[in-house]
């Protein structure tokens, strides 16, 4: 099993195209064709994690936070990032990160938080916008099934919890083949009419060229007619944070104490208790303060995330309870996500969960 094969398993769940523009997810160090003996999964990469990988004979490290986030101008060992990169290269250890691409899917970081809390009817808090396309194409009626099948196999036609979605309408196409053409039907320099089916399917924009290849390879015409139309629809299956409901509403203080147990935190920074029951809950792994207004608009009773600044707590304005459980604490179950993704497809492959404590924040 090589590095590329392991990375592709993760990208099936969290495609790299879903990472935010500021991010640096993907293979950061190493050869994608290198054979993997064992993989170590972690949240952060530190000196201790590199040493742990060496001790456990793991030559692939999969982390949530990218080791290299901004550009490296030199590798002289003057800080921990430089030391880790140098030691990984020296010892043939590949390093891969799945960061905001894993944050932006329902099966990702925030989704796992919701699962631990026990939320039902979980959906994306802030869906991505302007990332969907509609493909419209025209196919001879007797070939429409084969073309649709190829488009579906390439990833088109998924809408929410529904797959193989398309709209089809029958009509008549006309064309005249010029002297250099090799028409599938019709004759050179003669106007031809053909019974055709108009097929419309939706796809994420990052699949555009894969779907186009599927269209061209399956379409009988020498020159298929098609349009890719940008859509302003929100993509409700992809985006930041999630929101869901408890089956039974809880008292605020009881709920916060339960969060301390679930996320193993000694303290929770929170706004003033509002004296109401907790039922609808918004969560966002990592630094989620910028999504507070989304949680308020969604009428959440509480928003759980990390890294809230002092003045940001005022923005709750008695409309919502903010519960800051900490950045690391909200993302701690990401290691389990990596482990499950890989072992589900390759149950005998050696994946180890890091024991190193990488949270830089301590509580007294």
N, C-alpha and C positions, 0 to 999 in steps of 0.2 A: 504494500500500500504506500503510495507516495503522498507528498505534502498536498499536491493539487487535489487529489481525490478526497482527502479529509476536509479541505477547505470548501470544496463543492457541496459537501453534505450540509455544512452550516449555511452556505449561500442559497441552498434550496429553501430554507426557512427565512433567511434574512439576506436577500440579494444586495450586493454592494451598491447597486444603483439607488438604493433607498437611504443611503447615508446622507447626512446634511453636508452642505458645501464646505463647511469649515473643518470637516472631519478628515481622518486619515486611516480608515479601516482597510483591511486586506492583508496581504502578505507583505510584511515590512522587512524581514531579514530572511535570507536563505534561498535555496533553489527549489522551485515548485516541483521538480522531478525527483527530488531526493527521497529515498525510501525512509519511511517512518517506522521506528521500532516501538515507540511508545509516546503518548502525548500527555502533557500536563496542562490542566485548565485552571485559570486563575482570574482574578479581577484586575490586579495591577502587576506589572513586572518590576521587580526590585532586584538588588544584588542577591538577597536571600532566595528569591524565586529561581534565579538562574542557578544558584548553587544547589537548590532542591532538585532541579531538573537534572543536573549532572549526577547527583547522588542516586536518583531514581532511574538513571539511564534513559531519560526522555529526550529525544532530539527534535521535538516539536512542542512549542508553548503556545497555547491559545488563550488570549486574554481579552477582557472586555475593553479596558482602556488601552489605546494605542501607546506603545512605548515611545515611538517617534511621532510627536504631534505637530510640531513646527519643524522647519528645516534645520538639519544639522550642518553647521559650517566646518566643524572639525571633530575628530574623534581622538581626543588626547587623554581621556580618563579623568577629566576635571570635574565631572558630575556623574550622578548615578546613571542617567540615560546613556551617556558615552561609555561608561564602564560596562553596562549591560550589553550594549550593541557589540562592543569589542569582544567581550567574553563569549557571546553567542556565536559570532563569526569564527572565533578561534577554535571553538569546540563543535562546530557544525550543527548548531541548534537553530532551527527555523522558528520565526516568531510571526504569529498571525493575530489580528485583532478584529473583533466584530463589535462595533460600538453603536453609533446612532442607527445603523441599519438594523441592529437587534432591538434597539429602543422603539423603532417605528413599526413593529409588527405586533399583532395581537398575541402571538405565541412568545413574545419577547419579555423584556425586563419588567415592564409595568404590568403585563398580563400575568406574570408569575406572582407579583405582589398581590394582585387581585385574587388569585387562586389561594394564596396563603391566608388572606383575610376572610375568604369565603363568600366572595361576591358572585351574584348571578346576573344574567342579562348584560354581560360585559361588552362594551363597545369602545371605539377610539374616542378620546376626549377632543383632540384637535386634528381632524382628518386633513391629509395633504390635499392641496388644491392645484388645479391646472397641470395634472400629471397623467391624464387619461386621453386617449385618442379613439376616434371611431374610424374603422376601416370600412369603406364602401367599395365593392367590386362587382363585376358583372361576369357571369359564367354561363356557358351553354347549359340548359336545364338538366340534361342527362349527366352532366359532370358536377353538378352542384354539391352532391353528397360528398364526393371525394375531396373537393376543395374545402368545404366546411370542416371535414375531419382533419385535414392538414392544418388549418388555422387553429382549431381547438388544441391540437397536439403541440402547437407552438406557443400556447399560453393565452390565446385570445378567447373571448366569450365567457369570462368569469365576472359575475355581478353579485357581490355580497356572498351569500351562502349558496348561490346557484352557479352551476357550471354548464358548458355547452350552450350558452345563450346566443341567439342570433335572430335577426329579422329578415325574412325572405319575401320577395315579391316578384311576380313573373311579368315579363314584358317582351319587347322586341328590340334587339340591337341591330344597328346597320353599320356597314363599313364597306370600303372598296380597297382591295389589295393593290398596291402599286407594283411596278415591274420587278423591284428587288425583294419583294416579300415572299414568304413561304407560308401561305395561309393554311390553317388547319381545316377550314371550311371556306367555300366560295372560290371564285376564279379571279385571276389577275385582270385588272381594269374593268371588273363588273361589280356593280352595287349588289351587296348581299344582305339579306335579312335573316336573322337567327333568333329562334326562341331562347331567351336568356332569363336567368334568375339573378336578381339583385340581392346580394348578401351584405348585411351590415353586422359588424361585431365590434365590441369594445375591448381595448387592451391598454395596459400601462405603457407610457411612452418609451421606457427602456427596453421593451420587447419589440419595438418597431421593426428593426431590421431582421430579427429572427422570424417574425410573422411575415414580413415581405418575402423573405427567402422561401418560406413555406408556400406562399401564394404563387410565386413564379414557378416553383418546381412542380406544383400540383395542377396548375392551370394549363389547359390544352392549347390556348392561344399563344402565338408567337409574341404578341404584345398585349398582355392583359391590361384592361382599363381599371384603374383604382384611384381612390382618394384617401388620404389620411387627414381627418378633420380634428383639430384640437378641441377639447371639451372643457367647459368651465365647471363641470360637476366636481364635487368633493369625492375623494376616494375613501370611503368610510372604513375600509379594512386596513388602512395604512396611515400612520401619523403618530403624534406625541401623546403620551399618557393614555389612561383608560378610565372609564367610569362604569359603575355597576351598583347593584343594590344588595343589601342584606335581606335574608328571608324574614328575619325578625329584628325590628328596630332595637337599638341599645341606648342606654344612658351614656352621656358624653364621657364621664369619668371612668365608667366601667370599660367603655370602648378604648379609651386612651391607654388604660392599664393593660388591656388585652394586646394592644399594638406593641407595648414594651416587651411583652412575652414573646410574641411572634417574631419580632425583629431583633430581639435580644439587645435592647438598648437600655442603658441605665437611666436615661432621662429623655424627655421629649420637650422641645421648645414649642409652645403653642400660644395661640391668642386666647382672649378671655372666653370662658365657657359661656354658651348662649342660653343654657337652660332648656334645651330641646333634645328630642331623641335623634339618634344617628341612624339614618336609613340609606340615603344615597351617598356614595363615596367616590371621590375622584382621587387617583393616584398617579404619580409620575416618578419613575426611578431616576436617581441622580439629582441634577439641578433643575427643578421644575417650576421655580417661582414665576417665570414668564408666562406660565399657563394658568395662573390664578384666575384671571378674568374668564377664561374658558370654563373653569370649574364653577364659577359664580353663575355664568349664563346658563350652564347646564343644571342649575339649582341643586348642586351638591351640598350636603350638610357639612362635609369636612373634605379638606384637600390635604393629602399626605404626600410629602416629597422631602427634598433636602436643600440645604444651602440658601435658605431665606435670609435676606439681609434685614437689619433692624427696621428701616423705614418701610420695607415691603410688608411687614406685619400690619401696619396701619391700613394698608389697602384692603384688608378684609372688611373693615368698616362695619362690624357686627352682622355681616351678611353670610359669613361662612366661618367655620372653625379651621384654622391652619394648624397642621401638626407636622413639624419639622423633625423627622426621625434621624436625619443624617444622610449624607451622600453614599458612603460605603454601605451603611446599614440597609438602605433601600435597594441596593444592587447586589447584595451578598448572595442571592440565590441564582445569579447568572451562571455560576460555575455548574450548578445542577442542570441548567438548560443545555450548556455545551455537552455535558456528560450524556444526557438523555438523547440529544440529537444524534451523536455519533454511535452510541451503543444500540440505538433502535435499529439502525441500518447494518451495523457491524458488531454484533453482540460479543464476539470473541476478541475484538481489538482491545489492546491495552490502553485504557484511558485512566489517568489518575487525577484526583482532585487535590489541588495544592493545599498543604497544611500551613503554609507561611501566612503570618498575620501582616497584611499590607496596609491596613487602615492607618493613616498617619495621624489621626485624631484620637486622643486619649481623654478619658473622663476621670476626674478626681472626686 
